[in-house]
Amino acid sequence: MLLFRIPKSMLALAAAFYIITAGQVLAAPKIDCLSCHDRGAFTDKVMHEPVAVGACLSCHNPHVSRYANLLQEQIKELCYSCHGEAAAQQVKGLVHIPVQQGNCLGCHTPHASGQPALLKDRLSETCFSCHTGMTKELKYKHAPFAKGQCDSCHQPHQSSYIYLLKNDPEALCLNCHKREVLLRKHSNFPAELGQCGTCHNPHGSDRPNLIRNILHPPYEESCDNCHTGKGKPIPRETCFGCHPDVTEQMASSHNHLVRYGDNGCMACHSPHASDDKRLLKGKERHVCGKCHESTFKRYEAIKFKHTFTDACNNCHAPHGSNHPAMFKDPISSVCDNCHGLHGNFSHPIGEGVYDPRTGQMMTCASCHASKGSEYPYHTRASGTKELCVRCHSIE
């Protein structure tokens, strides 16, 4: 039997011939998918437009497909064929991980839903299905959060602001909280009012007024411990006076130089309160991402991603180190913290073993990419041959 592929152009021509013949318009054959498929599963308060008009074939192939559920294309490409604005968002600012992955069905149902925008469940429940840490009981809750109104503050797909916020955090707060009211509630506040998140948790807290649960000791005692007058910046020397170990770390050969104005410490840390014992302003992914966003973006879509890519401080010293890339220790020792003594029973590494390409000592990083790669075990090339022949000639 002779098999050949018919070009799409010929298929389109054949379809046109079928529908328009000798000047007469013939009705295309009507396929009633619901004669087999339960109609109730495709009917609800909100219906996807192709479903509502019975255009099942706009998404599905009736006979055969290389994609699950007889889809015409991969889910992402299929959705973007109509929702082009979502595709455009993928390359702008911060993108929600399901959108990055093309996992539209992580949040939406393809046919019908009882929720707006074809959401799988109520908005908050849809969000909490991934953001499980948000479900813990809190004594005091921010009103929008308590009502499950995540979209009051956050964008669902993409944003130019951290945490997918709709606007700059301070401007966002002022949408509901009038500045004159806030000034009255913060009488004698020893600095310019702003940066609400340095004291308040936008979702909830076990402390009144949504004050974050872990307080900076000087802030807990008295504002005067650090502030010397309204509008006067707090120099970094004030922080170093209580944290001499950080001063020493900053003197390392590889360090986070204190910049960002008068006090670079506050680029990462809250001077007042936090929900992290290190007084970080947020999760490491977002705190570090303020400066290193390109690094995170480079590895977001990588095939084999290191488990702790978003937990930067597992491997890196946050303030400074005498090791390249601010690793806490020599890189092979850092890897050994989780991977045991692989160097003792696999490829030789360490002192006396040199990389012929560079003349430098072989380490885990000679063959493995620390944050991930397109190959199993995070190798820098295919481990079947390509990686090995970079050093070992096969002649």
N, C-alpha and C positions, 0 to 999 in steps of 0.2 A: 504493500500500500504506500502510495506516495503522499507524504505529509508536507504541508507548507503553511506558512503564516500569511494571512491576508493583511495587507497594510490597512491602517486605520482609515486612510483616505478612501479606499475602495469600499470599506464597510459603510462609511458615511454615505457614499454614492448609492450603494445597494439599498440602504435604509430609505433614502430619498426616492428611489425608483419604486420601492414598495408602497410608499405613502402617496406619491403623486404619479399616476400613470395615465398617459393619453389625455392629459388635461383634467383628469378627475381626481378629487381628493378622497382617498380611502381611509377609513378609520383604522388606526393602529389596533392590534389585538389587545383587549383589556384583560389584565391578569388580576384576579381577585385573590390576593395572598391570604386574606382573612377567611377564605373558605376552608383553609387548613389551620391557620394560626389563630389562637384565641383572641377575639376582638377586644375583650376586656383588658388584656395586657397592653393594648395600644391606645387606650382611651383614658383620659383623665382631664383634670381642670385645665392644664396647659399641655398643648400638643405641638410637637415639632411640625413645622409647616409641611414638609414632604409627607409626613404621616397623615396629616389632616386632609390633604388632597389626594391621598392614595397613591402617591408617587414613590412607592417602595423601591423602584428600580433606579431612582436617583442615587441611592446608596448601595443597593444590593444587586448582585448578579443572580438571575434566577436559575442558572444551571451549574456553574462551577467557578471557583475562585482560588487564588493562591493565599487569600487572607481569611481569617476566622469569620464565621457567620456570613460567609459569601459576600463580604464587602467588596466594593469596586476598587478601593485603595486602602492603604494603611489609614487608621483612624485619624491621625493628625492631618494627613493630606486631604482626606475626605472632608473633614470639618472646615479646613482652611479654603476649600474650593468655593464655599459660600461665605465663610466668616474671614474674609481677607484682613480685616482690621486686627484680628488676633495674631495673625502671622506677622504683621508689621510690628507688633508689640514685642516680639521675641528678641529684637535686636536693640531695644532701648532700655537704658537704666537697669533697674533690678526687676527680675522676672520670677514669678511664682514657680516653684519647682515643677508642679504638674504641667504647667504651660511649657516650660523648658523641655520636658520629656515628651510632650505631645500627648499627655494622658488626659484628654478632655473628659473621658468617662470616669475619671477619678472623682469628679464633682457633679457632672451632669448625666442625665439619662438620655438615651438617643431617641426615644419615641414619645413618651408622655410622662407627666409628673403632676403631682398636686401642689408643687412649689413653683414660685416664679423662676424664670430663666432655666427651666427644666432641671433644677437642682435635685439631687438624689434624696435630700431630706431637708428639714428646716435649715436655714443658713448656718446657725451656730453649730448644729449637729454635724453638718457637712464639714465645717472647719475643724471641729473637735475630733473628727475621725482620724486626722493626722496630728493635730496639735493637742495631743492627749494631756500635756502638762497644764493646759488651760482649764481642765475640768476639776481640779482639786478645790476642795471647799475653802472658802475665804470668809472671814467674819464681815468684812466690808467690801462691797463691790461697786465699781463705777456703773452708773445707770445704763449706758449703752451696752456694756458687757453683760450686765445682769439680764437685760432684755434680749440678748442674743443678736444684737445689731452690730455685728462685726464690720459691716460695710459703712457704718457711720464714720469710721476712722481709716479703714484699710481699703485698698484697691484689690480686686480678686485676681487680676492677671499680671499687671506690671505697674511700676511706679518709679518716679525719679527720686523718691525719698526712702530712707531706711525703714525696714519693717513693712514695706509696701504701703506706707502712709499716703493719705490723699494730699497732704500738704506738709510744709515744714512743721515739726512738732509744736513749736510755740504758737504759730499761726493757727494750727489745728485746734489747740485748746481754746484759743480766743474766739473760735466760732460759736462756742456755747457759753464760755465763762468770760464775762465782761471785765475788762482791765480795771475799771474803777471799783468794781466789787472786790476783785482780787487784792487791790491795793489796801482796801479797808481791812481785809482779813489777814493781811501781812503787815500790819502796822509796826513801825520800827525795824522793818527788815533791813539788815545792814548792807545790802547790795542792790543793784538794779534788778527789778523783778523780771524773771524769765527763766528759761531752761527748767520748766516744770518737772521734767522727768528726773532731775537730780535729787528730788525729794519724794515725788509722788509716783505710784505705780498706776498706769492708765487702765489696768484691768481690775485690780483689787488688792487688798492687804488685810492683815490681821490687826493693823493699827488704825485708829480713827483718822479721818481725812485722807485716807489712802496713802499715808506715809509708808514708805518701803520698810520692810521688816528688819533689815540690818542697818544699824546706825553707825556712822563714823564717830568714834568716842569723843573727839573734841566738839563735834556738832551736838552730841547728846548732852554734853555738859553746859556749853555756852557758846554762842556765836562769836563772842569776843576772843575766844581762843585763837581764832584765825583772822577775823575781820578787824581792821583798824579804822574803818570809816566808810560811809556809804560811797559807793562808786570807786573805791580804791582797790586796785587789783591785789590779789594775794600772790606774792612772789614764790617761786619754786623752793626757795630756801626755807620757807615756812614748812613745807612738806618734808624736806630733807632733815629738818630739825628733829622730827619724830621717826624718820625712816633712814637712818644712816646706812643701812645695808643696801638700799636702792642707790644711794650716792656712789657706793663702791662699784655696784654693778654697771652703772652708767659710765664708769671710767674704763670699761673693758674695750678691747680693740674692735669688737663688733657690738654696736649698741643702738638703742633707740634714743638718739640725741634729743634732749629736752628743747623743743622749739614751740611752735604754735603760740607765739606771743609770750606773755609774762610767765605763764605757768603751763607747761606742756603736760604735766601730770593729769590735768583735767581733760586732756584729749581722750583718755581711756577710762579714767576713774571719776566716780561721783564724789564730790567733797562732803556730801551730806548723808545720803542714804542709798542703799542698794538692796537687791535681793540675792546678791552674791557676796560671799564673805571677803572677796578681794575688792569689793566696792567697784566692780566693773560696771560700766554704763549699760551693758547688755550682754548677750551671748558673745563668745569669742568670735564667732563667724562674722558678726556685725561690727564689733569693736575693731578687730583687725582689718576687716573689709573696708573700713573708711579710707585706709591708705593702700591696702593690698587687694583691691577689688579685682584687678586684672588677673591676679594669681588664682583667685577662687573661680572666676569665670572660665579660666583655661582648663580647669579640671572638673567643672560641673557636668559636662557631657561625655567625659572620658569613660571608656568601656569598663576598665577595672580600676576602681577608685579605692584609695586607702581608707580604711574604716574611720580613722581619726583625722581626716583632712580638715574638719571643722573644729577640732579640739587642738588648736595651735600649741597651747602651753604644755601638751603632753610631751612634745619633742623640743620645742624652742624655749629659750629663756626670755621672758617678756621684757626685761629691761636691758640686759646686755650679757655678752659672753665672749670668751676668748677663742671660740670655735666658729668656723665659717657658718654663715646663715643663722647665726645666733642659736646654734644647737646647744642644748644643756651640757652635753659631753661630746667627745668624738663620735661621729655619726654611727659607727659600728656598735659602740657601746649603747647608744640611744636605741638602736634597733634590737639589741640583745635584751633590753628591758621587757620586750614582749615576745621576741622570737627565740629566746634562749641562745645557746652558743652554736648557732648555725655554722659559724666559721670553723668549728672544730671537726665537723663531719661532712661539710660540703666543699665548695670551691675555696681554696686557701685565700685568706685575706690577712691584713695586718702587717706588722713589721717584717721586713725581709721578702715580702711579696710585692712586686712592682708591676704596675700597668705599663705594658710596652708602648702604648700610645702616648702616654704623658710622662712616664718616668716617675709618677707619684705612687705612693703606697695604695694597694688595692683595698677598697672598702666595700661595704654593701652597696653604696651608691655608684660604684663602678659599673654594676650590672642592673641595678634596680632603681626606678624612679620613686622617690620617697612619697609622693602624693598620688601616684597611680600612672597607668599607661594603657595602651591599647592591647597589651598582651597579658596573659595569665602571669600571676606572681609579680606583677608590676615590672617585668623586665623591660629594658630599654629597646629591645628588638625581639624578634621571634626566637624563643629558646630552642627551637628545633635545629637551627643551623646558624642563622644570620648573626645572632648574638655572639656565638662562640668564635666564628671565623674572623671577628674583628681583632682578636688577639692571637688566635691559633691558626696558623697557616695550614691549608689542606694540600699544599703542594708536596 
